[in-house]
């Protein structure tokens, strides 16, 4: 995932979410560009919302990643982290 952000020129933003410093912000269009509209559609489906609503909600991913990486490192169970992050978005936790 970090490689996708690097390729889109947003690697430093993504790294800031994992690190213990301040988080860089990105907008919904930038995030959709990195993830692709298909992935945004999948997230929307999982969250029970439209693609537009999911696209608008996804920039909170920075805060979710920040909360799930308090030590400044991506843990080995990063797949579980994505599921936790989606669950938080679904509950409106962020």
N, CA, C and O atoms as a MOPAC input file, in Angstrom:
PM7 MOZYME 1SCF
protein

 N      0.82200 1    -1.19000 1     0.00000 1
 C      0.00000 1     0.00000 1     0.00000 1
 C      0.86700 1     1.25600 1     0.00000 1
 O      0.59800 1     2.20400 1    -0.73700 1
 N      1.90200 1     1.25700 1     0.82500 1
 C      2.78100 1     2.42800 1     0.85600 1
 C      3.42500 1     2.68100 1    -0.50300 1
 O      3.66700 1     3.83000 1    -0.87300 1
 N      3.70200 1     1.61300 1    -1.24400 1
 C      4.29700 1     1.76400 1    -2.57200 1
 C      3.34800 1     2.50900 1    -3.50500 1
 O      3.79500 1     3.30000 1    -4.33600 1
 N      2.05500 1     2.26700 1    -3.37900 1
 C      1.08500 1     2.97600 1    -4.21500 1
 C      1.11500 1     4.47600 1    -3.92400 1
 O      1.03700 1     5.29800 1    -4.83700 1
 N      1.22800 1     4.81500 1    -2.65900 1
 C      1.31000 1     6.23100 1    -2.29800 1
 C      2.61100 1     6.84300 1    -2.82000 1
 O      2.62300 1     7.98200 1    -3.28700 1
 N      3.70400 1     6.08100 1    -2.73800 1
 C      4.99200 1     6.54700 1    -3.26400 1
 C      4.87600 1     6.84200 1    -4.75600 1
 O      5.32000 1     7.89300 1    -5.21900 1
 N      4.28000 1     5.91600 1    -5.51100 1
 C      4.14400 1     6.06600 1    -6.95600 1
 C      3.29700 1     7.28300 1    -7.32000 1
 O      3.51100 1     7.90000 1    -8.36400 1
 N      2.35000 1     7.62700 1    -6.47300 1
 C      1.47100 1     8.76700 1    -6.73000 1
 C      2.06100 1    10.07700 1    -6.20800 1
 O      1.42300 1    11.12700 1    -6.29000 1
 N      3.29000 1    10.01100 1    -5.66600 1
 C      3.92100 1    11.21400 1    -5.13400 1
 C      3.43500 1    11.60200 1    -3.75000 1
 O      3.65400 1    12.72800 1    -3.30200 1
 N      2.77800 1    10.67700 1    -3.07500 1
 C      2.22700 1    10.94700 1    -1.74000 1
 C      2.86600 1    10.06900 1    -0.67000 1
 O      2.28900 1     9.85100 1     0.39600 1
 N      4.05800 1     9.56900 1    -0.96400 1
 C      4.73400 1     8.68300 1    -0.01600 1
 C      5.02500 1     9.34700 1     1.31000 1
 O      4.88300 1     8.72000 1     2.35900 1
 N      5.43100 1    10.61000 1     1.28200 1
 C      5.74300 1    11.28400 1     2.54500 1
 C      4.48600 1    11.48100 1     3.38600 1
 O      4.54300 1    11.44200 1     4.61500 1
 N      3.35200 1    11.69400 1     2.72100 1
 C      2.08600 1    11.82700 1     3.45800 1
 C      1.74900 1    10.51000 1     4.15200 1
 O      1.42200 1    10.49000 1     5.33800 1
 N      1.83100 1     9.40900 1     3.40200 1
 C      1.51700 1     8.09500 1     3.97700 1
 C      2.47200 1     7.74900 1     5.10300 1
 O      2.05200 1     7.21400 1     6.13000 1
 N      3.74600 1     8.04600 1     4.92500 1
 C      4.72300 1     7.77600 1     5.98000 1
 C      4.41000 1     8.58400 1     7.23800 1
 O      4.64200 1     8.12100 1     8.35500 1
 N      3.88200 1     9.79200 1     7.05100 1
 C      3.56400 1    10.62600 1     8.21700 1
 C      2.45300 1    10.00800 1     9.06300 1
 O      2.40400 1    10.22500 1    10.27300 1
 N      1.56300 1     9.24100 1     8.43500 1
 C      0.46500 1     8.62200 1     9.18300 1
 C      0.98500 1     7.50900 1    10.07100 1
 O      0.46500 1     7.28200 1    11.16300 1
 N      2.00900 1     6.81700 1     9.60400 1
 C      2.58700 1     5.71400 1    10.37100 1
 C      3.53300 1     6.24600 1    11.44100 1
 O      3.59100 1     5.70400 1    12.54500 1
 N      4.26100 1     7.28200 1    11.12600 1
 C      5.25600 1     7.80400 1    12.06500 1
 C      4.58200 1     8.41300 1    13.29300 1
 O      3.35900 1     8.54200 1    13.35000 1
 N      5.38900 1     8.77600 1    14.25200 1
 C      4.84900 1     9.33400 1    15.49500 1
 C      4.70800 1    10.85200 1    15.44000 1
 O      4.25400 1    11.45700 1    16.41100 1
 N      5.08500 1    11.48100 1    14.33000 1
 C      4.96800 1    12.93300 1    14.18500 1
 C      3.59400 1    13.34700 1    13.68700 1
 O      2.66500 1    12.54100 1    13.65900 1
 N      3.47000 1    14.61700 1    13.29000 1
 C      2.18100 1    15.11400 1    12.77900 1
 C      1.78600 1    14.41900 1    11.48000 1
 O      2.64400 1    13.99000 1    10.70900 1
 N      0.48500 1    14.31400 1    11.24700 1
 C     -0.04700 1    13.66700 1    10.05100 1
 C     -0.27200 1    14.68000 1     8.94300 1
 O     -0.87700 1    15.73000 1     9.15900 1
 N      0.22300 1    14.35400 1     7.75300 1
 C     -0.06900 1    15.15500 1     6.56900 1
 C     -1.48500 1    14.82400 1     6.11500 1
 O     -1.95400 1    13.70000 1     6.29400 1
 N     -2.15200 1    15.79000 1     5.53600 1
 C     -3.50600 1    15.53700 1     5.06000 1
 C     -3.51400 1    15.38700 1     3.54100 1
 O     -2.68500 1    15.96400 1     2.83700 1
 N     -4.46200 1    14.60200 1     3.05900 1
 C     -4.71500 1    14.48800 1     1.62800 1
 C     -6.21600 1    14.57700 1     1.44200 1
 O     -6.98100 1    14.35100 1     2.38000 1
 N     -6.63700 1    14.90800 1     0.22700 1
 C     -8.07000 1    15.02400 1    -0.00800 1
 C     -8.61900 1    13.75200 1    -0.65800 1
 O     -7.87000 1    12.84700 1    -1.02400 1
 N     -9.93400 1    13.71000 1    -0.79100 1
 C    -10.60600 1    12.52300 1    -1.31800 1
 C    -10.15200 1    12.20300 1    -2.73700 1
 O     -9.99600 1    11.03100 1    -3.08000 1
 N     -9.93900 1    13.21700 1    -3.56600 1
 C     -9.50100 1    12.97400 1    -4.94200 1
 C     -8.11600 1    12.33000 1    -4.98200 1
 O     -7.87700 1    11.41200 1    -5.76600 1
 N     -7.21100 1    12.81100 1    -4.13700 1
 C     -5.87100 1    12.22100 1    -4.08900 1
 C     -5.94100 1    10.77300 1    -3.64600 1
 O     -5.26800 1     9.91200 1    -4.21200 1
 N     -6.75000 1    10.50200 1    -2.64200 1
 C     -6.86300 1     9.14000 1    -2.13200 1
 C     -7.49800 1     8.21600 1    -3.17000 1
 O     -7.06900 1     7.07300 1    -3.32900 1
 N     -8.51400 1     8.70400 1    -3.87200 1
 C     -9.14100 1     7.90800 1    -4.93100 1
 C     -8.14400 1     7.63700 1    -6.04400 1
 O     -8.13900 1     6.54900 1    -6.62000 1
 N     -7.30000 1     8.61300 1    -6.35200 1
 C     -6.26800 1     8.43700 1    -7.37100 1
 C     -5.29700 1     7.32800 1    -6.97800 1
 O     -4.89800 1     6.52500 1    -7.82100 1
 N     -4.92100 1     7.27900 1    -5.71800 1
 C     -3.98100 1     6.26400 1    -5.24200 1
 C     -4.63700 1     4.88700 1    -5.20200 1
 O     -4.07600 1     3.91300 1    -5.70400 1
 N     -5.81100 1     4.80800 1    -4.61100 1
 C     -6.46600 1     3.51700 1    -4.40700 1
 C     -7.17100 1     2.99700 1    -5.64600 1
 O     -7.27600 1     1.78600 1    -5.84300 1
 N     -7.65500 1     3.90600 1    -6.48200 1
 C     -8.44700 1     3.52900 1    -7.64500 1
 C     -9.92200 1     3.50700 1    -7.29800 1
 O    -10.30400 1     3.21400 1    -6.16500 1
 N    -10.73700 1     3.81500 1    -8.27400 1
 C    -12.18000 1     3.89200 1    -8.01700 1
 C    -12.77000 1     2.53400 1    -7.65000 1
 O    -13.75600 1     2.46500 1    -6.91700 1
 N    -12.16600 1     1.43700 1    -8.16100 1
 C    -12.65000 1     0.10400 1    -7.81300 1
 C    -12.49800 1    -0.19100 1    -6.33500 1
 O    -13.40100 1    -0.74500 1    -5.70800 1
 N    -11.35000 1     0.18000 1    -5.77600 1
 C    -11.11900 1    -0.04200 1    -4.34300 1
 C    -12.04000 1     0.82900 1    -3.51000 1
 O    -12.55800 1     0.38700 1    -2.48400 1
 N    -12.24900 1     2.06700 1    -3.94500 1
 C    -13.17400 1     2.95100 1    -3.22200 1
 C    -14.57900 1     2.35600 1    -3.26900 1
 O    -15.31400 1     2.41200 1    -2.28400 1
 N    -14.94900 1     1.78800 1    -4.41400 1
 C    -16.25700 1     1.13700 1    -4.53800 1
 C    -16.39400 1    -0.05200 1    -3.60600 1
 O    -17.46100 1    -0.27600 1    -3.03600 1
 N    -15.31700 1    -0.82200 1    -3.44600 1
 C    -15.34000 1    -1.96500 1    -2.52600 1
 C    -15.50900 1    -1.49800 1    -1.08600 1
 O    -16.28600 1    -2.07500 1    -0.32500 1
 N    -14.78200 1    -0.45500 1    -0.72000 1
 C    -14.90900 1     0.09600 1     0.63300 1
 C    -16.33200 1     0.60600 1     0.84100 1
 O    -16.93600 1     0.36900 1     1.88700 1
 N    -16.86000 1     1.30200 1    -0.15400 1
 C    -18.22300 1     1.83000 1    -0.06300 1
 C    -19.21700 1     0.69900 1     0.16800 1
 O    -20.12200 1     0.81000 1     0.99500 1
 N    -19.04000 1    -0.37600 1    -0.56500 1
 C    -19.92200 1    -1.53200 1    -0.42000 1
 C    -19.83200 1    -2.12100 1     0.97900 1
 O    -20.85100 1    -2.44700 1     1.58800 1
 N    -18.61100 1    -2.25500 1     1.48700 1
 C    -18.41900 1    -2.80600 1     2.82700 1
 C    -19.01300 1    -1.90000 1     3.90100 1
 O    -19.48400 1    -2.37800 1     4.93300 1
 N    -18.99100 1    -0.59800 1     3.65600 1
 C    -19.50100 1     0.35200 1     4.64100 1
 C    -20.98500 1     0.65400 1     4.44500 1
 O    -21.59500 1     1.32800 1     5.27400 1
 N    -21.56800 1     0.15600 1     3.35000 1
 C    -22.97700 1     0.39200 1     3.09000 1
 C    -23.27000 1     1.84200 1     2.71100 1
 O    -24.27400 1     2.41000 1     3.14000 1
 N    -22.39300 1     2.43600 1     1.90800 1
 C    -22.59200 1     3.82600 1     1.49900 1
 C    -22.24700 1     3.97200 1     0.02600 1
 O    -21.72100 1     3.04600 1    -0.59200 1
 N    -22.54300 1     5.13100 1    -0.52800 1
 C    -22.22700 1     5.38800 1    -1.93100 1
 C    -20.72500 1     5.58500 1    -2.10200 1
 O    -20.00300 1     5.82000 1    -1.13300 1
 N    -20.26800 1     5.48600 1    -3.34700 1
 C    -18.85300 1     5.71200 1    -3.64200 1
 C    -18.43700 1     7.11900 1    -3.23200 1
 O    -17.35000 1     7.31500 1    -2.69000 1
 N    -19.30000 1     8.09500 1    -3.48900 1
 C    -18.98700 1     9.48000 1    -3.11500 1
 C    -18.84700 1     9.65600 1    -1.62000 1
 O    -17.93500 1    10.33600 1    -1.14900 1
 N    -19.75600 1     9.04200 1    -0.86900 1
 C    -19.67100 1     9.12400 1     0.59000 1
 C    -18.40100 1     8.45600 1     1.09500 1
 O    -17.73400 1     8.98000 1     1.98800 1
 N    -18.06700 1     7.30500 1     0.52900 1
 C    -16.85200 1     6.59500 1     0.95200 1
 C    -15.61700 1     7.41500 1     0.59300 1
 O    -14.68500 1     7.51100 1     1.39100 1
 N    -15.60400 1     8.00200 1    -0.59100 1
 C    -14.48000 1     8.82500 1    -1.00200 1
 C    -14.27100 1     9.99400 1    -0.06300 1
 O    -13.13800 1    10.36500 1     0.24400 1
 N    -15.36800 1    10.57000 1     0.39000 1
 C    -15.27600 1    11.69200 1     1.33000 1
 C    -14.83300 1    11.23900 1     2.72100 1
 O    -14.16900 1    11.98700 1     3.43800 1
 N    -15.20200 1    10.01500 1     3.09800 1
 C    -14.85400 1     9.50100 1     4.42300 1
 C    -13.42900 1     8.96700 1     4.48100 1
 O    -12.82100 1     8.95600 1     5.55100 1
 N    -12.89100 1     8.53100 1     3.36300 1
 C    -11.59100 1     7.87500 1     3.36800 1
 C    -10.42000 1     8.74300 1     3.81400 1
 O     -9.46100 1     8.19600 1     4.35900 1
 N    -10.43500 1    10.06900 1     3.61800 1
 C     -9.30200 1    10.82500 1     4.15000 1
 C     -9.11400 1    10.67700 1     5.66000 1
 O     -8.04100 1    10.98400 1     6.18100 1
 N    -10.13500 1    10.21400 1     6.36000 1
 C     -9.94700 1     9.93000 1     7.78100 1
 C     -9.05300 1     8.70500 1     7.97600 1
 O     -8.68500 1     8.36800 1     9.10100 1
 N     -8.71200 1     8.04800 1     6.87400 1
 C     -7.80600 1     6.90200 1     6.94700 1
 C     -6.48500 1     7.29200 1     7.57900 1
 O     -5.85000 1     6.47600 1     8.24800 1
 N     -6.06700 1     8.52800 1     7.37500 1
 C     -4.81600 1     8.98400 1     7.98500 1
 C     -4.88100 1     8.85800 1     9.49900 1
 O     -3.93500 1     8.38200 1    10.12700 1
 N     -5.97500 1     9.27800 1    10.07600 1
 C     -6.11700 1     9.18800 1    11.52900 1
 C     -6.25800 1     7.74400 1    11.98200 1
 O     -5.74000 1     7.36400 1    13.03300 1
 N     -6.95400 1     6.94200 1    11.19400 1
 C     -7.09400 1     5.52200 1    11.53000 1
 C     -5.72200 1     4.85700 1    11.53800 1
 O     -5.37800 1     4.14000 1    12.47800 1
 N     -4.94300 1     5.09800 1    10.49100 1
 C     -3.60100 1     4.51300 1    10.42100 1
 C     -2.75700 1     5.01100 1    11.57600 1
 O     -2.01200 1     4.24300 1    12.18500 1
 N     -2.87100 1     6.28700 1    11.87800 1
 C     -2.12600 1     6.85800 1    13.00300 1
 C     -2.47800 1     6.14200 1    14.30800 1
 O     -1.58800 1     5.80300 1    15.08700 1
 N     -3.74600 1     5.91700 1    14.54400 1
 C     -4.19300 1     5.25700 1    15.77400 1
 C     -3.76200 1     3.78900 1    15.82800 1
 O     -3.49100 1     3.25400 1    16.90300 1
 N     -3.70300 1     3.14900 1    14.66800 1
 C     -3.36500 1     1.72800 1    14.62500 1
 C     -1.85900 1     1.47500 1    14.57000 1
 O     -1.42300 1     0.32400 1    14.60400 1
 N     -1.06500 1     2.53900 1    14.48400 1
 C      0.40000 1     2.40800 1    14.46400 1
 C      1.02200 1     3.33300 1    15.50700 1
 O      1.84100 1     4.18400 1    15.16000 1
 N      0.65100 1     3.18100 1    16.77200 1
 C      1.12300 1     4.11700 1    17.79800 1
 C      2.63800 1     4.08700 1    18.02200 1
 O      3.20000 1     5.05200 1    18.53800 1
 N      3.29200 1     3.01100 1    17.64900 1
 C      4.73700 1     2.91200 1    17.83200 1
 C      5.51000 1     3.41600 1    16.61600 1
 O      6.73900 1     3.36700 1    16.60100 1
 N      4.79600 1     3.90400 1    15.59000 1
 C      5.45300 1     4.43400 1    14.40700 1
 C      5.91600 1     3.37900 1    13.42500 1
 O      6.77300 1     3.64100 1    12.58100 1
 N      5.34400 1     2.17200 1    13.53400 1
 C      5.69800 1     1.07900 1    12.62800 1
 C      4.44900 1     0.31600 1    12.24500 1
 O      3.52000 1     0.17400 1    13.03900 1
 N      4.44000 1    -0.18000 1    10.99700 1
 C      3.33200 1    -1.01900 1    10.54900 1
 C      3.53200 1    -2.40300 1    11.15100 1
 O      4.55400 1    -3.04000 1    10.89800 1
 N      2.57700 1    -2.87900 1    11.94200 1
 C      2.73700 1    -4.18900 1    12.57000 1
 C      2.58400 1    -5.33100 1    11.56700 1
 O      2.07300 1    -5.14000 1    10.46400 1
 N      3.02200 1    -6.48700 1    11.95700 1
 C      2.93500 1    -7.66000 1    11.10100 1
 C      1.51500 1    -8.05400 1    10.75000 1
 O      1.28800 1    -8.70300 1     9.72800 1
 N      0.56100 1    -7.67500 1    11.57400 1
 C     -0.83700 1    -8.03100 1    11.33200 1
 C     -1.57300 1    -6.90800 1    10.60300 1
 O     -2.73000 1    -6.62300 1    10.91100 1
 N     -0.90200 1    -6.26400 1     9.62800 1
 C     -1.48900 1    -5.11600 1     8.96300 1
 C     -2.78900 1    -5.43800 1     8.23700 1
 O     -3.61200 1    -4.54200 1     8.05100 1
 N     -3.00400 1    -6.67800 1     7.82100 1
 C     -4.27700 1    -7.04100 1     7.19400 1
 C     -5.40900 1    -6.90300 1     8.21500 1
 O     -6.50000 1    -6.43900 1     7.88500 1
 N     -5.13900 1    -7.30800 1     9.44900 1
 C     -6.12300 1    -7.14200 1    10.51300 1
 C     -6.38700 1    -5.66900 1    10.78400 1
 O     -7.50400 1    -5.28400 1    11.12900 1
 N     -5.34700 1    -4.84000 1    10.62500 1
 C     -5.49600 1    -3.40100 1    10.83200 1
 C     -6.50500 1    -2.81500 1     9.85600 1
 O     -7.32100 1    -1.97200 1    10.22800 1
 N     -6.44800 1    -3.26600 1     8.59800 1
 C     -7.39600 1    -2.75700 1     7.61300 1
 C     -8.82300 1    -3.11000 1     8.01300 1
 O     -9.72900 1    -2.28500 1     7.89600 1
 N     -9.01900 1    -4.32700 1     8.48200 1
 C    -10.35400 1    -4.74000 1     8.92200 1
 C    -10.80000 1    -3.89500 1    10.11400 1
 O    -11.96200 1    -3.49400 1    10.19100 1
 N     -9.88200 1    -3.62500 1    11.03900 1
 C    -10.21400 1    -2.77800 1    12.19400 1
 C    -10.56000 1    -1.36800 1    11.74200 1
 O    -11.51200 1    -0.76700 1    12.24000 1
 N     -9.79100 1    -0.84500 1    10.80100 1
 C    -10.04400 1     0.49500 1    10.29300 1
 C    -11.40500 1     0.59600 1     9.61500 1
 O    -12.13300 1     1.56500 1     9.82700 1
 N    -11.75200 1    -0.39400 1     8.80300 1
 C    -13.06500 1    -0.39500 1     8.15800 1
 C    -14.17700 1    -0.47800 1     9.19400 1
 O    -15.21100 1     0.17500 1     9.05900 1
 N    -13.96000 1    -1.27600 1    10.21800 1
 C    -14.96600 1    -1.39200 1    11.28000 1
 C    -15.16100 1    -0.04400 1    11.98300 1
 O    -16.28800 1     0.34300 1    12.29600 1
 N    -14.06200 1     0.66200 1    12.22600 1
 C    -14.16900 1     1.98600 1    12.84600 1
 C    -14.92700 1     2.96400 1    11.95700 1
 O    -15.76300 1     3.72700 1    12.44200 1
 N    -14.64000 1     2.94400 1    10.66000 1
 C    -15.35000 1     3.82900 1     9.74300 1
 C    -16.83400 1     3.47700 1     9.72200 1
 O    -17.68700 1     4.36500 1     9.71600 1
 N    -17.13600 1     2.19700 1     9.71000 1
 C    -18.52500 1     1.74900 1     9.64600 1
 C    -19.31000 1     2.20300 1    10.86100 1
 O    -20.47700 1     2.58000 1    10.75500 1
 N    -18.65600 1     2.16400 1    12.02900 1
 C    -19.30300 1     2.59200 1    13.27000 1
 C    -19.32900 1     4.10900 1    13.42400 1
 O    -19.98600 1     4.64400 1    14.31800 1
 N    -18.60400 1     4.79100 1    12.54100 1
 C    -18.52700 1     6.25100 1    12.66400 1
 C    -17.59100 1     6.67500 1    13.76800 1
 O    -17.75600 1     7.74500 1    14.35400 1
 N    -16.60100 1     5.83500 1    14.05800 1
 C    -15.67300 1     6.11600 1    15.14400 1
 C    -14.70300 1     7.25500 1    14.87500 1
 O    -14.04000 1     7.72300 1    15.80100 1
 N    -14.60100 1     7.71500 1    13.62500 1
 C    -13.70300 1     8.80900 1    13.29900 1
 C    -14.43800 1     9.88000 1    12.54400 1
 O    -13.84600 1    10.89500 1    12.17700 1

